[in-house]
Amino acid sequence: MRRTLLLTRASLRRRRGQTAILVAFIALAAAVLTLGLVVGLRYAASHDQAAARANAPDLSVLEHNTVYDPDHLARIADRADTVACETEAVFASGAKAAFGDGQGQLTMIAMFVDAAASRSMDLIEVRPGALQLEDGDVYLPYYFAVAGGYQIGDTFDAARGEDRIVLTVAGFTDEAVFGSPLYQWYRLPVSAGTLAQLADRFPDGRATLITAQFADRDEAGRIAADYASTVLEGDQAGLDAVASGAAALEVADWETMRRGRVFFAGLLVAILLAFALAVGLVALVMVRFRIVADIDEATADFGALGALGYTSGQIAAGTLLGVAAVVGAGAAAGVLLGHAALPTVAEALSAQSALTWRPGFDWAAAGICLGGIVGAALIVGSWACWRLRRLTPLTALRGGLETHDFKRDRLPLRRLRARLPWALALKAGLRVPAQLVTIALVVAPTAFMATAALGAYENTAVRKDNFWRTVGGEVPDVVVEVADPVEAPGALAEIEALGEVRQALEYSNTLQLRLNGELTQGLATADFSKFEGSLLYRGRFPIHPNEVAISARHAELLGLGVGDEVRLAAAGDDAAYLVTGLVQTLNENGLIVTATSAGLERIWPDRPWTFIGVYLRDQAGAEDFTRRLEAGGLIGPALLGALNLRQMAEVQLGVYGSIMAALAAAMLVIAAAVTTLVLVGVLGAAVRRQRPAFGVQRALGFTTGQLVRQVAATYWPAAAAGVALGCAAGWALFPSLMGAMFRSLGIYSVNMAASGLATAALAAGLAAFALAVTLALAAAVRRASAYALVSE
């Protein structure tokens, strides 16, 4: 054992520069892996723990008082599987508030509740630093602080139709249920006096909140859909009870609200783990390169040790222990670095939720990271050390395994037409193919992930429509709500005649239907060919009255597919339909069915709601167009309300673009760092080994500049090839990569692609950076001289 430890110490002292580079590689891989593991293992769990502390309900129902009936409560409270059920008087209203430091407007359902009211479910948790709540004050969800720019003492000014609600922000709350970028239903605690004032001033906003818990939380989604259907099915009066923007009925189950907070963390985890895998593979390549280079440079030493009685197993064990020590140190440093970066990641994730996450040191993630990286390095190291079995003392003392392996010179200088420095560079490269392959294999994965990160940034922060339509399915610029369905055709014609409108379509999407007995949300329009989003992913939209397109979840749950026959029911009537396509959405738990307006009339002649989706010629003018619509200056009295959906999506989902921008920048920096480290490691060793040859060339009259260019011509093409390969693969595989990430969320077709121009610019930038680093490192040949050669 003592002999092995002595060999280990000698191995660590012999190649200190390579050791430092390897430690840096391992630390980088471990840091990214640690971040991915901690977020993956703890983020969703921390949300669930916060929900448990608050005793979050499995079902939340908000009913306008013109809809609410005590019998509705009985339908939930009297269920055999109901564990708890309670009601609370609230003030609820549709409202618009300044968001993002005043850069946009957040359209939301604002539900004001009495902060001091007694409740057993969804307890209010006020964040530290909040002021005592007085009349005229409000607590906002923490999401309003990190994403909306609100601070204590600011004015919360929410527009409610022609009226305004103006309150002072006294603090923020951690919300486990209400409010996230994907579900705009926010709970705003106020004093009892403020709640009474709001209810008296806006009596049409009085509402009742019902919360419930069930024996099986997984059944909450089904119960929610059944409740909405049975309460409002065929109840036109209830459906018409939306007054001045107040919600008639909002139903949300636990899983829907939870997914609004944790879904993006899942995407972030997938990206981090993929990047950690890429950097980890690079680190393993460098582990093998270090061992092989160590064996090549110390061949004579190993031969002497063999002559003194050391076995190849002892030599290999000493080398592996050295590698394990280096990798272990790098992994430990990376674990600490990853945990140091966790607060920044946690803050970024808080910006897309209403929940504070305070991650501590995660021993499980640290153990997985350390064990996985050291174990993988030992496996690769054992493979690299296998060649020591063929290294006998005689072979080693004669110069190594390849010294007397004479091969024909297939490229003699007399036959090469290139200038001498370039010819020598070519021959030098052919002598060290393993090093060139190492450079390419190291650079390619990092270039791949940098391209993927750039593509993700493009699709979330630059070409935002791609992300919005992937998440939302269909995102018109403006949505117009028509007061009376009878007037909808006339309103549609008036809007289509406006010069700034590119196209408009009528649709209904507040439809509770049953598909083969299963409750689902319905979407109907006269002509689906006008849809521009990513709702459809297989087959085609319905065209004829007897056709429907069903959701992917329906296809999975009911074993259905394109070409099958289903029965669709509403308001007591049902009919048979042919499935022509499959659609996808994150909304409504993924359960949605689409039919033409004529097809819906077969089972529901009187549609309860009518909307008009408007696509503008100039999308930048959506806010001005919406204001003019609401002011009544564009169409007649048929208009009930208008929503700037483009601005709403910008506000809701803009935070994801910010996170992706930071992630893309970090990955570009990491890609540059990895390229630098591998070139430092490979070129440093190569220049040292070739110093005698460079000394001879200097004696023959070669200048330093010629030798620098010769070295660069030998090694830079490998780096450029790795960049080209990685960027090309990233550009080609980016849609598949994003598809795999979204598939777990129920999105099967992702309309996202990496820009060819941006990818080419990235490749050119990385290649130019690699060339600059190569030239800088190759400048070390200036220390090679004929005098140094003779003196040595």
Secondary structure by P-SEA (a helix, b strand, c coil): caaaaaaaaaaaaacaaaaaaaaaaaaaaaaaaaaaaaaaacaaaaaaaaaaaaccccbbbbbccccccaaaaaaccccccccccbbbbbbbbbbbbbccccccccccccccccccccccccccccccccccccccbbbbcccccccccccccccbbbbcccbbbbbbbcccccccccccccccbbbbbbcaaaaaaaaaacccccbbbbbbccccccaaaaaaaaaaaaacccccccccccccccccbbbbcaaaaaaaccaaaaaaaaaaaaaaaaaaaaaaaaaaaaaaaaaaaaaaaaaaaaaacccaaaaaaaaaaaaaaaaaaaaaaaaaaaaaaaaaaaaaaaaaccccccccccaaaaaaaaaaaaaaaaaaaaaaacccccccaaaaaacccccccccccccccccccccaaaaaaaaaaaacaaaaaaaaaaaaaaaaaaaaaaaaaaaccccaaaaaaaaccccccbbbbbccccaaaaaaaaaaacccccbbbbbbccbbbbcccbbbbbbbcccccccccccccccccccccccccccaaaaaaacccccbbbbbbcccbbbbbbbcccccccccccbbbbbcccccccccccccbbbbbbbbccccaaaaaaaaaaaccccccccccccaaaaaaaaacaaaaaaaaaaaaaaaaaaaaaaaaaaaaaaaaaaaaaaaaaaaaaaacccaaaaaaaaaaacaaaaaaaaaaaaaaaaaaaaaaaaaaacccccccccccccaaaaaaaaaaaaaaaaaaaaaaacccccccaaaaaac
